[in-house]
Amino acid sequence: MEPKRLNKFISDTGFCSRREADRLIEEGRVTVNGREPDAGTKVTPKDKVRIDDQMLRVREEAPTFLVLNKPSGMSATADMEVRDNVVRAINHPASLLPVGKLDRDDEGVLILSNDSDFVRKLSKADSKLEKELVVTVNKPFTSEFISKLSEACASFEDGNPKKAVVNKESTTRFRIILEPGMNHSIKKTCEALGYNVTFLQRVRIQSITLIKLQKGHWRTLTAQEIDSLKQIAASKPEKVGAKSKSDSRSSSSKSTFGKDKPSADKGAYQRPGKSGASEFNSPGKRIGKSRPPKTESSGPKGVKGGAKPAGRPGPDKGGFKGGAKKGGPSRGGSSSRSR
């Protein structure tokens, strides 16, 4: 195996994310062959890497790509010190990492994988993904709010603004489709307009929906879904001419938010607070020590493979087709910013 950067080696062991690994290295808690490593150190499986005297080993795992219908009260993190986290709740033998952000109180589509490069690249490419959200705010909104929200989330390709599609579902609930390049910070955008988000459900990412996937249930992504996401993760930002950039800035400055227009959040791993999801409170084991699921779609109590439709699905029909058997035993189940 070719040498790899120390932070990636640590991430590949499933111990923590790359960002957390960098922090541990800076704190002097990591040693390589008994010595503190220099910045940019590369290692191989033959090297003895320790964190606080704990030896790390890279496990050979088959590539795994899952989608979970994350319920409210579960933390979208791989940090095993955080109670009720998605990795422990799924109880999968692979060393999974969540892609992007979804707050503890939010629900819906969450992608996970043990391919750390895929997770990192797709998290950085978050604004390139088309998403559909159902959002509830704290008070009745007006048609003016819908119009301003659509403008605030607009993208400016070639200097031509393209507004977000927003549909009213009730006096306090709306459905919004965020296309690639749009502002995906819905909570910040609503706050800037004088509304607080009380509930958010991400019902679709690209063609991946919640169809036949109940809350707390997960399934394996199809080969087509994986290829599509990998292409997006590997794609480079399109170059925009100087004139287009100028037009974009000019149009943006005339919008409701002006210079205060919120930008899309970057994917990261953070330590959320406590959860109130009682069904995931039992202690769990680290990934790799738990029993493998009997089927391709599996999970703990309330975290099982394919099930009946959860709520109203998005217009795209690219989700899970067909049911799945129930899976393995439960193990007790970020708070990150969500889109």
C-alpha positions in Angstrom: 0.0 0.0 0.0 1.3 3.5 -0.9 2.0 5.9 2.0 -0.9 8.1 2.9 -1.1 11.3 5.0 -1.4 10.7 8.7 -4.7 12.4 9.1 -6.2 10.3 6.4 -4.7 7.1 7.9 -6.4 8.0 11.2 -9.7 8.7 9.5 -9.5 5.4 7.6 -9.3 3.5 10.8 -12.7 4.9 11.8 -11.2 6.5 14.9 -12.4 10.0 13.9 -12.7 12.5 11.0 -9.7 14.1 9.3 -10.4 17.4 11.0 -10.5 15.8 14.4 -7.3 13.9 13.5 -5.5 17.2 12.7 -6.6 18.5 16.1 -5.2 15.4 17.9 -1.9 15.7 16.0 -1.6 19.4 16.9 -2.2 18.5 20.6 0.7 16.0 20.5 -1.6 13.0 21.2 -0.4 11.1 18.1 2.8 9.2 17.7 4.3 7.4 14.8 6.8 4.6 15.7 7.1 6.2 19.1 7.8 9.7 17.9 5.7 12.8 17.5 5.1 13.3 13.7 6.0 16.3 11.7 3.4 18.2 9.6 2.6 16.3 6.4 3.9 13.0 7.7 2.9 10.0 5.6 2.6 6.5 6.9 1.9 2.9 5.8 0.2 0.0 7.6 3.7 -1.1 8.7 4.1 2.0 10.8 2.9 2.0 14.4 0.4 4.8 14.9 -0.9 5.5 18.3 -3.4 8.0 19.8 -3.0 8.2 23.6 -1.1 4.9 23.6 -3.9 3.2 21.6 -2.7 1.4 18.5 -4.6 2.1 15.3 -5.1 -0.3 12.5 -6.7 0.2 9.1 -9.4 -2.4 8.6 -9.9 -3.8 5.1 -13.6 -3.1 4.3 -15.7 -3.3 1.2 -16.8 0.1 -0.1 -20.1 1.0 1.6 -22.6 3.7 0.6 -25.9 4.1 2.5 -28.8 6.5 2.8 -30.6 6.9 6.1 -33.9 8.6 6.9 -32.5 10.4 9.9 -35.1 10.9 12.6 -35.2 14.0 14.9 -33.1 13.7 18.0 -30.2 11.8 16.4 -26.8 13.3 15.9 -25.4 13.2 12.4 -21.8 12.4 13.5 -19.4 9.5 13.6 -18.0 10.6 17.0 -18.7 7.7 19.3 -18.5 9.9 22.3 -21.7 11.6 21.2 -24.8 9.9 22.5 -27.5 8.8 20.0 -25.2 9.3 16.9 -26.2 7.8 13.5 -23.2 5.5 13.1 -24.0 3.7 16.4 -27.7 3.6 15.6 -27.2 2.0 12.2 -24.9 -0.6 13.8 -23.2 -1.4 10.5 -19.8 -3.2 10.5 -18.2 -0.6 8.1 -16.5 2.5 9.5 -19.1 5.0 8.3 -18.9 8.7 8.1 -21.9 11.0 7.4 -21.8 13.3 4.3 -22.4 17.0 5.1 -24.6 18.4 7.8 -28.0 17.8 9.2 -28.9 19.2 12.6 -29.9 16.9 15.5 -33.5 18.2 15.4 -33.8 17.9 11.6 -35.0 14.9 9.7 -34.5 13.3 6.3 -32.0 12.1 3.7 -28.5 11.6 5.1 -25.8 9.8 3.1 -23.1 7.8 4.8 -20.0 6.0 3.5 -16.7 4.4 4.6 -14.9 6.0 1.7 -13.3 9.0 3.4 -12.3 10.7 0.1 -15.8 10.4 -1.2 -17.2 11.8 2.0 -14.8 14.7 2.1 -15.2 15.7 -1.6 -19.0 15.4 -1.6 -19.3 17.4 1.6 -17.2 20.2 0.0 -19.4 19.9 -3.1 -22.6 20.4 -1.0 -23.9 23.4 -3.0 -23.6 21.3 -6.2 -26.3 18.9 -5.0 -29.9 19.6 -5.8 -32.0 19.3 -2.6 -35.7 19.4 -1.7 -36.7 20.5 1.8 -40.0 20.8 3.7 -39.6 23.6 6.2 -41.9 24.8 9.0 -41.4 28.3 10.5 -42.6 29.8 13.8 -45.3 32.0 12.5 -47.6 32.4 9.4 -45.8 33.9 6.4 -46.9 36.1 3.6 -46.5 35.9 -0.2 -43.8 38.6 0.2 -41.8 36.2 2.4 -42.0 33.5 -0.3 -40.8 35.9 -3.0 -37.9 37.2 -0.9 -36.9 33.7 0.1 -36.8 32.6 -3.5 -34.7 35.6 -4.5 -32.3 35.1 -1.5 -31.6 31.5 -2.6 -31.1 32.4 -6.3 -28.1 31.3 -8.3 -26.4 33.6 -10.8 -25.2 31.4 -13.7 -23.8 33.5 -16.5 -25.0 36.6 -14.7 -28.7 35.5 -15.1 -30.4 35.0 -11.7 -32.4 31.8 -11.3 -34.8 31.8 -8.3 -35.5 28.9 -6.1 -38.8 27.1 -6.5 -40.9 27.7 -3.3 -44.4 26.2 -2.8 -46.6 27.0 0.1 -48.1 23.9 1.9 -49.7 25.6 4.9 -49.7 29.0 6.6 -46.4 28.1 8.3 -44.9 25.3 6.1 -43.4 25.5 2.6 -41.5 23.2 0.2 -38.4 24.5 -1.5 -36.1 23.1 -4.2 -32.5 24.2 -4.1 -30.7 23.6 -7.3 -26.9 23.4 -7.7 -25.2 26.8 -7.0 -28.0 28.2 -4.9 -27.7 29.4 -1.3 -28.5 26.3 0.8 -28.4 28.0 4.2 -32.2 28.0 4.7 -32.2 28.5 8.4 -30.0 31.6 8.2 -32.0 32.9 5.3 -35.3 32.6 7.1 -33.8 34.2 10.2 -32.7 37.1 8.1 -36.3 37.5 6.9 -37.6 37.5 10.5 -38.7 33.8 10.8 -37.3 31.0 12.8 -37.2 27.4 11.5 -39.0 25.1 13.9 -38.8 21.9 11.7 -36.8 20.9 8.7 -37.0 17.7 6.7 -34.7 17.0 3.7 -36.9 14.8 1.5 -34.5 14.6 -1.5 -30.8 14.9 -2.5 -30.5 14.6 -6.3 -32.5 11.4 -7.1 -32.2 10.0 -3.6 -35.6 10.3 -1.9 -37.4 9.0 1.2 -39.7 6.8 -0.9 -40.3 3.5 1.0 -37.9 4.6 3.7 -39.4 5.2 7.2 -37.8 7.3 9.8 -34.8 5.6 11.3 -34.5 3.1 8.4 -31.6 2.9 5.9 -30.8 1.2 2.6 -27.7 0.7 0.4 -27.4 3.2 -2.5 -27.7 1.8 -6.0 -24.7 1.7 -8.4 -26.3 4.4 -10.5 -26.8 6.7 -7.4 -23.2 6.1 -6.3 -21.8 6.9 -9.8 -23.9 10.1 -10.0 -22.7 11.3 -6.6 -19.1 10.5 -7.4 -19.3 12.5 -10.6 -20.6 15.5 -8.7 -17.9 15.1 -6.0 -15.1 15.0 -8.7 -16.4 17.9 -10.8 -14.7 21.2 -10.7 -16.4 24.6 -10.4 -17.4 26.0 -13.7 -15.4 29.0 -14.8 -17.4 32.2 -15.0 -16.3 35.1 -17.2 -15.3 38.4 -15.6 -18.4 40.1 -17.0 -20.7 37.4 -15.5 -19.0 37.7 -12.1 -19.5 41.4 -12.1 -23.2 41.0 -13.2 -23.6 38.4 -10.4 -22.2 40.7 -7.7 -24.3 43.6 -9.0 -27.5 41.6 -9.0 -26.7 40.2 -5.6 -26.1 43.6 -4.1 -29.6 44.7 -5.3 -31.2 41.7 -3.6 -32.9 41.7 -0.2 -29.9 40.7 1.7 -27.1 42.6 -0.1 -23.8 41.9 1.5 -25.4 40.0 4.3 -26.6 37.2 2.0 -25.7 34.0 3.8 -23.4 31.6 2.1 -23.7 27.8 2.0 -22.1 26.0 4.9 -19.2 23.7 4.4 -19.4 20.1 5.5 -17.8 19.4 8.8 -17.9 17.1 11.8 -18.9 18.8 15.1 -19.7 17.7 18.6 -23.5 18.2 19.2 -25.3 18.3 22.5 -27.5 15.8 24.2 -30.5 14.2 22.5 -34.0 13.4 23.6 -34.5 10.3 21.4 -35.1 7.7 24.0 -35.2 4.8 21.6 -31.5 5.2 20.9 -30.2 5.6 24.4 -28.9 2.1 25.0 -25.1 1.7 24.8 -23.5 0.5 21.6 -20.2 -0.9 20.3 -17.7 0.7 18.0 -18.2 -0.1 14.3 -16.4 -3.3 13.4 -17.2 -5.0 16.7 -21.0 -5.2 16.1 -22.7 -8.1 14.3 -23.0 -7.7 10.5 -26.6 -7.2 9.3 -28.3 -10.2 7.9 -29.5 -8.3 4.8 -28.3 -5.4 2.7 -30.8 -3.1 4.4 -30.8 -3.4 8.2 -30.6 -1.5 11.4 -31.4 -1.3 15.1 -34.7 -0.8 16.9 -36.4 1.8 14.7 -33.4 1.8 12.4 -34.3 -1.0 9.9 -34.0 -1.5 6.2 -36.6 -0.4 3.7 -40.1 0.2 4.9 -43.3 2.1 4.0 -43.2 5.7 2.6 -42.4 8.4 5.2 -44.5 11.5 4.6 -44.9 13.1 1.3 -42.1 12.2 -1.1 -40.5 14.6 -3.6 -41.3 14.7 -7.2 -38.3 12.5 -8.1 -39.0 8.8 -8.2 -35.4 7.7 -7.9 -35.6 6.3 -4.4 -35.7 2.8 -3.0 -37.9 0.4 -4.8 -39.3 -2.7 -3.0 -39.2 -3.6 0.6 -36.4 -5.2 2.7 -36.1 -7.5 5.6 -35.6 -6.3 9.2 -32.0 -6.3 10.3 -29.7 -6.7 13.3 -30.1 -5.7 16.9 -30.2 -2.1 18.2 -27.3 -0.3 19.6 -27.9 3.1 21.1 -28.0 5.7 18.7 -24.9 16.6 13.9 -25.5 19.0 15.8 -24.3 20.5 12.7 -25.8 23.1 10.5 -28.2 21.7 8.0 -29.5 22.4 4.6 
